[in-house]
Amino acid sequence: MRSEGSSETAAPGRSGGTMLVEPVFSGASVLNPRPIGSPGHRPQNVPDCTVVMTAYNDFRFLDEAVDSILQQDLPDFELIIVDDGSDDPSPVRCLEARDPRIRVLLNPANVGTAVSANRAIEVARSDIIVRLDSDDVAEPSRLRRLVGALRADPELGLVGSAVTIIDETGYPLRVERMPETDFAIRWTLMFHNPFYHSATAFRRSAFDAARGYRPDEPVSQDHYLWFDMLPHVRACNLPEPLTRYRLNGRGLTATHPTHNRERTDPIREALWRELGLTYDGANAQLDCDASNLLRELEVKDPARRAAAQRHALDIFDHLVAQRPGLVRPGEDAVHPFTAASGRRSTAGHGGTWVPQKLRTAWRLSRTIGLASTTRLAIVKLTRRSDAASHRPTRLTRVGAMDPVTALLHDVSPYEGFDPSAWPSDLQGWGSQDTVFLDIISTLKPKLIVEVGSWKGASAIHMAQLAKALRLNSRIICVDTWLGSVEHVLGGRPEWRESLQLRHGFPSLYFTFLANVVRAGVSDRIVPLANSSDNAALILKAKNVAPDLVYLDGAHEEDAVYRDLHHYWGLLTPNGALIGDDYGWDGVRRAVERFSAENELNIDARGDKFVLWRGRVG
């Protein structure tokens, strides 16, 4: 939660303000790490992990946060919740009665997030600590995935993940990916925080080596913790979004009067100094632009964008040249999202960013240990970029159509399609949920129908799963690709922008096609551009009988009920239906109503649900 107060109390060994301290082990630093490793064994009768949450006054989202932990598919945990001196702590105090795995600590006064978290971790029973703010939401597999990553690698001491950004109503806005490799994380730290606090887990030994959260840092205590921790551990971010991070207008980040980038300038000053550089905090615009490129955010002004690219690459050159040992065998010395951010930031501007070839150049620089090679390659690519528009269009060629495509189309939708004309924007929510692997590996479906495909993330994931399982599955994707009511009304600017309007008409369908082609699964995915009602009638007339249906369309009760009725009737006798957004009131009411009428058990799995046609209540 982000509405805690601050503390003036200094931790042992810490000085006041945001002064950086010497590392615990002589010679170790973020850019010269010496991993301490993990203990060889874990004591018996301790939980797999301890989840730490703090709360203060604003309890609007507390129940949802707590429920998201109680619904984890890793059941062996303890949840410690610290009330940081709230005016009325009873909403926190009563949580202990909800589940024996919950422990509540009450601060007699408001002492701040850092002190509260330090207190919880001090009494934690597990050697792995997982953080979650009390206004965020953990996906059902989060604990299992984070704990599994830490158990698998003794030198890995800090792990996070991508996040789904949601608004105060819980509406998903976008997925924000994070730097995945240890090298990319250390490079990113030279510009901004490479982790979302609510997405992290870390070893207790790493936390102790870092001497805990800095109590004198009221807002950016997590940023400083990573700085203090990274000299002693390796780190990574998992690619799937395992946390829903809420934009909370009442939170600490949004409301604290001293929250600004300057609070973490000492981190950048120290890292740059270690490379023999001088960090210029007065040039905040350039640093913010570089950070935005690394975050996949657009920098519209061409001059600023070019300067930010050079700025980021200069630091990369210095880091590769002076710290080649940071890159482990098998890891790319590349920020995994620089290519995507380059494509987005230069779209429509005749830009000079050539993502795939930059990746090749960076890999080359890593291999031979010469940052100058990277610079030469980039200069050459930049000079050639003006001629890019004269290259022949990369059209998709399709051979004989498979029977499923031929059933719905006279000509393959991919024939003659140019994916390079459309952005790489594989936005989705819960598209890699473990339910897909579970159900697809169980059913081994020959035919899947997805209702509500958006930009194709979940369909592509299912196609890739089927391919990995050696299944000859086909997926029919049903969508109007016109957006929902929320997108058209544009409650937030980014909702309407996500429709990618051209001359007033959404172009999402073409982004979908481009994503499918780029993922290499156009031979498995067949689009059917129509409303869910009409598509159901078309599929019924064509005698289409899927083994699996995935519903991810409407949120309104009547519309969801109609989809359930229509597509349930298409299923094979032993098929199954997966549904999304079970947390939405309209969806839940429709599912409960339909299940009651058909005497079905609801297999609820977090935000997903499963109905089995061959199994009745």
Summary of the structure (lengths in Angstrom):
residues: 617
radius of gyration: 25.3
end to end distance: 40.0
largest distance: 74.4
contacts: 2081
relative contact order: 0.08
helix: 40%
strand: 15%
